Amino acid sequence: MSEPASMLASHGFVVHVVHYFDRTGTTGVADKQTAVRNFPAWGKTVWDAISHGARQPEVDSERIGLLGFSLGAYLALSVAAVDARVKAVVEFFGGMPKEMPLFIRRLCPTLILHGDHDSTVPVSEAYHLQQLLEKKSMPYEMQIYRGAGHSFTGDAWDDARRRTLAFLERHLLTQPV
């Protein structure tokens, strides 16, 4: 996770890495029961991080984006669905929780990056998100990496990194305020 943060910071983005597990004292990887129980608190942590970041003098509060991996991608998408301060989301092998359509107030431009051999978060989650974005006529980009699982390496990682930077530059740096 530090590599994408460093890469984005080196291209002029202000980056805050949110440790949402800290709010609930969760360590390691969250199983499904832990994730369901703590998801609201973790989402509140992301919301609070946006509030904190937006108050920083080096942050343009009109150009806030979120990037998440796996569970972090679910959180980023969920928060963006109710928080208009979020202008773009990059999600790596995550999805939109099945319960969220009941609560979605809005969607924002989204970059979907997923492996077609992901056994942790099935690629069907990417296609479900694609359908939601299309239904709301929201701009999105999607790349499904053949043979990739629940992480990217080599050429897939290089491509995902390039796409992430281009997407965020397009949706955060070049948009009129």
N, C-alpha and C positions, 0 to 999 in steps of 0.2 A: 504494500500500500504506500510505502514511502516513495517508491520510484515514480508513480504518477504525480504525487504531490510535488516532488522536486522538479519534474519535467514541466508541470504547469507553472510553478513559481519562476522557473528560469525563462518563461515566455511572458512574464509580466502579470500573471494572475496572483491575487492574494489568496493563499490557501490556508484553510483551517482544517485540521484533521480531528474529527469528532470521535471520542472514545465513549460511545453510548453504553457499553457494557458497564462502565464505572458507576453509572447511576444506580444500578441494581446489584452491584457486587458480583456480577457474572464473570466467570473466568473461562478461558478456552473457547470452545465452540458451543453454541447454544443448540440443544436438541429441540425438537418441535414443541414439546410441552413448555419448556422454558421460554421459547420464542413467543408463543401465544400469550403466556402469562405476562411477559415483560414488554411486549411490542408497544403498548401505549406509552409506557415510561420512556422507552428508547426514542419513540417518535417525538415526545416532548423534549427530550435532550437535543434532538436535531433542531427542533423549533427554537429552543433557547439558544443554540449555537448560531442560528441565523440572526436572531435578535442581537446577540453579542457582536457578531461580525459586522452587522449593518451599522453599528454605532462606532466602528473603528474609523479613524480619519482617512486611512488609506483605502477604504472600501467604498465603492460606488454602490449604494444600497439599491439602485435601480438595475443592477447587473449581477444578480446573485444566481449562481448555478450550483447544482449538487451532483456529485459523482459517488456511486456506491457499488460495492462488490457483494454479490450474493444477498445475504440478509440486509446489508447496507443499501443495496439497490432497492429492495422492497421498501425499506424505510424512506429512502430518498423519493421514490415515486409516491408513496403515501402522503408524505409531508407536502410535496409539490401539489398534490391533488386538492389540498385545502389551504395552501399558503400562497397567495398571489405574489409574494416577494420573490418567489423562485421563478426564474425566467427560462431555465433550461436544465435538463437532467441527462446525465450519461449513466446508463446502467449496464453493468457487467454481470452476466449470468444471474439475473434476478427476475423480478416480475412484479405485477400488481396483485396484492392480496385479493383473494376471491370476494372478501367482504367489502372491499373499498368501493365498488360501483354504487353502493347505497349512500356513500359519503362524499363522492367526488363532486367538488364544486367547480373544478377547472382542470385542464391539462395544459402542459407547456411543451415546447419542442423537446423531443427525446431522441437520444441515440441508444439503440438497442444492440448490444454485443453479446453473442451467445454461441456456445459450441453445440453441434448437433449430436454429440455423444455425451452430453452432461447427464450423469446419473444422480446428481444431487438435486439440481433444479432442471426438470425436463425442458427441452427446447419448446415444447408446447406453450410454456409460460411466455416466451418471446412472441409467439404467434397470437396469443390471447391479448397481450399488450398492443401489438400491431392493430388488431381489430378495434380495440377501444380508441386508439388514436385516430384511426380512419373514420370511425363512427362520429367522432367529434371534429373531424376535418382539421386535426392538429398536425403540423409538420413533424416528420420523424425520419430517421434514417435507421436502417437495420442491416447488420452483417451477421450472418450465421457462418461460423467457421467449421468447415468439413473436418471431421475426425477429432475435433477439440472437445475436451471434457469441461470440468468445472474450474478451469484455469487456462490461461493461454501462455504459450512459450514460442520462441523462435519467430518465424514469419508472422504467425497469427498475432503474437504480442506486439510486434513492430507495427503491423497494420492497425491494430486496435489503438495503439498509442497515437499514431498519425491521425486516425479518424477522430479520436477524442479531442486533440488539439484543434483540428480544423473545425469541428462542430462547435466547440466552445468559442473559438474566435468568431465564427460566423454569427452565433446567436447571442453572444454577450458583448463582444468588443465592437462589432460593426452596426449594432442596432441603435437607432436614434433613441434618446432618452425622453 
